[in-house]
């Protein structure tokens, strides 16, 4: 997919001329079909998406704002152009979240989650939810934009690239056995509202939801990891399901051996309590196994300096491919992942 520079909002709103395939130059000599599709996830495409999605025109994507509406339109147009359908109704990719739902939020406005869906070929009622939050914190009183490139522009565009990879597999007749729901949630920065709303008003029964893989900040390097930057923090993989944790470990060893899988923030005694601070938690509360993919915080966290030029795109590519491989394995394995540690 190719995107030109977007100089006006009008151009931005029509910015989803996505190419339907990127697999022509993929090395598939290994014979592993998941590698073919994972390799369509590329740093240059993540970068082109993010410079738009975390650009000034989005005005920081504050929940309910004009900028957030532009962001949801960008996501919707992308899925429409790729011909990935909505699970709600034809051409309607929005799950409305009414202003009244944002309790304790001053001057709350109506917002929406964005959803897209790939139906499984063998177990269509079993659903894997891939999530990221679409919102950020808006602008300051002087009009400076909090771009939120890492938080969570990085997770958002990673979902877009994974969706395209799964879509190409479907086109090639190799689509996932289980269904995939791409869930972009609103209101995370206000208190995990969009994911809570989905959990209370699920499009698919929570009993049929196999796992939630949540991607929130995967584009930067934690200063504590400056000397070993090829890493990703995983949180929650073993909280509810030993099986999920074991599958995650096996996938990482097979496909991402150059990435350190760091469980520092998975520690029950971690004072940051990140396990409770992103959208996966609203699935975990409902006994759905989860993994939270995270790069840790940095000096630009929630500052106007969280901009697309500071993203480590090659590293982000590696991290996104790991998440894709994990989703692919869960979607295509014989047995369903279960919550075996309740």
N, C-alpha and C positions, 0 to 999 in steps of 0.2 A: 504494500500500500504506500502511496506517496501523498504527502500533503505539502502544498505551497505555503508560503508565508501569508498569514492572514492579517491584512492591514485594516479591515473594518469589521464591525460586528455583523454587517450584512453578509459579507463573505464567510465569516466564521460560522454563521448559522447554516450554511450550505456546504459544510466542510467535510463531508463523509464520502468522498469518491474513492472508496477502498477497493483495491485490486482484489479479485476473488481468489487468487492463488499466489503463493510464493514458494512453491515446492520444487520448481524446475531445476534449481541448482543445488538441491540438497543431496548430501552424500548418504546413501542408504545401503552402503556395502555391508554394514553390520547385519542387515536383515531384520533389525529391530524396528518395527513400524512406528513405535512411539518416538524414536529418535528422529525419524523423518519429520514428524509434525512438531516436535519440540524445537527443531532447528529452524523452523519458520519464525520463531520468536527471536527478534534481532534488536540489538542495541539501537541501531539507526531508526527503527520504526517506533520503539519506545520513546526515543528522543523527540521525534517529529510530533507524536501525540502530546507529549508532556509540555512542549513549548506552547502548544495551543491551550491545553486543558488547564495549565497553571500560568497562563498568560494574564496580563493586566486586564484584558477585556472581560475576564470572568469575575473581576472585582472581589476576589477572595472567597467566592462561593458560600457566603453566609447563608444558613438555612432560611429559605423563604424569600431571599433577595432576588433581584434581577439577574445578578451574576450566577446564582445557583440555578436559576431557570435556564440560562444559557448553557450551563454545564449539563443539565439533564437533557437538553435538546441535542447537544453534541453526542451524548451517549445513545440516545434514541436513534438519531440519524445514522450513526455507525452501525447499529444492529440492523436497521432497516436496509441499509445498503449492502450488508453482507447476507441478507435474507435469512437471518437468524430470527425465528418468530418470537412473539410475546406469548407467555403462558396465560395471559389474561383474556385477551381477545385480539383479533387481527388489527395490527398497527397501533395498539394501545399498550405501551411499554411502561406506563406509570401506575404504581400503587399509591393512591393518594394517602397522605398523612395529614389530617386536619389540624389547624392551629390549636384547637382545643386539647389536642393530645399532648402538646408541649407544656406540661404542667410546670409551674414555677419559672417559666421563661417569659420575661417581660416583652410585650409587643410581639408575641409569636405570630407567625404567618403560616398559611397553608404551605405544605411542601409535598414531596413525593419520593418514594423509592423508585429506582429504575430496574426492570427485570427483563431478562431474555432467557430463552430455553431451548436446549437441544434434547430431543426425546431419545431415550435409550432404545436400542434395537431388540434387546432380549428381556430386560427387567425395567420397563418404562416407569413403573410405579415406585421404584427405588431412586431417590433423588440425592445427588451430591450438590451441596450449596457452596459455590465459590463467592466470597463476599469481599467488599472493600467499601469504605465510606466516601461518598462523593462530595461532601461539604468541607468547608474550612471556616476560618474565623472572620472573613470579610475585610474591612478597611478601618483605619484609624480615623480620628477626627480631622486630620489634615489631608485625608484622601490617599494616604499611602496604602498600597495593596499588600495584604498578607497572601502571597501566591500559593502557599501550601504545596510546593512541588513534591517534597517528600511526604508530607502529611496532608492528605493521603493521595496526592496526584499520582505518586509512584504505584500504589496498590491499584488505583483505578485503571491506569493504562496497562498495567500487567494483566488485569482481567480482560481487557479488550484484545490483547495479543493472544491470550490463551483461548478466548472465544473463537478467534479467527483460525487458530490451529485445530481446534475441535471441529469447526465448520468444514475445514478442508478435508478432514478425515471422513466426515459424512459424505461430502461430494465424491470422494474416492471409494465409497462403499465400505469404509472401515470405521464407521462411527462408533461411539461408546455403547457398551451393553446397557449401562445404567444411564439415567437421565442426568443432565447437568443444568442447574439453575445458576445463572449469572446474576447476582444480587448486589446492586449498588445502593447503599443505604444512606439516607439523609440524617441530619441531626446528631451525628456522633459526637461532635464537639460540644453540644449542649447537654449531653448525658445519655448517649447510646439510644436515642429515641427511635430512629428508623428501624434498627434491628429489633428493638423491643416491640415495635408495632407489628413487624412481620411475624415475630414469634407468637404474638397474640392473635394475629389475623393471617395465618399462613395460607399461601396460595396452594401449597401441597401439604397434606397432613404431616405434622411433626413426627408421627409414628413411622412415616415412610421416608423421613430424612435420614440418610445414612451417616453423613458427616458434614461438618462445616469447616472449610479451609479458608481462613480469614487473612487477608493481606493488608497490613497497615504499616507503612513506612518500610520500604525495601531498597531505597535508592542512595543511601548515604553510609558513611563509616563512623561507627562509635569511636570517639577519641581514645577510648581504652583499648581499641582493636587496631590502632594505627599501624602497628608493626606486623599484624596478621590480618590483613583486610579481607581475605577470601573466607568469609564466614556468613552465617545467618543465625539469628537467635530463633529457636523454636520454643514455644510455650504451650503447654496444655496437652501435648500428644499422649501422655500417659495418665492423665487425670481420670479419665472415664473408660479408656480402652487400651489394654496392653497390646491387643491385636493391631490397633491403629499405630501405636508407637513402633511396633516391630516392623510393620509394613513401611512406615516412614524411614526407618533406619536402613532397611534393605534397599529401598529406592535410592536413597542418598548415596549409599555405598556403590551402587551399580552405575548410576548416571551422573553423580555430582561429587565424585571422590576428591576433587580439588577444593570443595567447599567444606569448611569446618562447620559442623552442626553443634551449636553452642547452646547449652541448656541453663546458662547462668540464671536467667530470669524465670525459669521454671521451678526454682526452689520455693518450697512452701514458705520459707522464712525470708524471702526476698522483700525488703522494705518497700520497693517500688510498686508491688502488687499489680504488675502489668496484666496478669491473668484476668483480673476483674475490670480492666480499663479499655477494652476494645470490644467490637461487636460480636465476636465469637462467644462472649460470655452469656449473651441472651439465648444462645443455642445450648451451651453447656448447662445452664440452669434447667433446661428441659431434657437433660440426660442424653444429649446428642454429642457424640465424640467430636472433638475440635482440635485443630492446630492453628496457632497464631504465628504468622511469619513476620519478623520484625528486625530492623537493623539497630535498634537502640536510639537513644536521644543524642542530640548534638547541640552545638552552640546556637544554631539557627532555628531550633524547635520553637514553633509558635511566634516567630519573629518575621518581620518583613524581608529578612535576608534568606528565607527558605525559598530559593529561586531555582529554576530549571538548570542554570549554568553550573550549579554545584552538585548535580547528580552524577554518580559514578555509573554510567550507562552500561559499560561492559560487565560490571559486577551485577548490576540489576538484571541484565540478560541471564546470567547464570542462575540467579535466585529465582527468576520467573520460570525458567526451564525446570528447575527442581520442583516447584509447585505444580507445574503442568504434569510432569512425570508422576508425581504422587497422585494427582487427580485421575490420571489415565489408569494407573494400576488399580485404584479403588473402584473405578468405573468398570473395569474389564475383568477383574478377578472372578473366580468361580463363586465364592461365598461372599455374602454381605458382611461388612465390618459391623461389629456389635459393641455395645457398651458392656464390657465384661468385668468392670470393676465397681459396679454399683453396690 
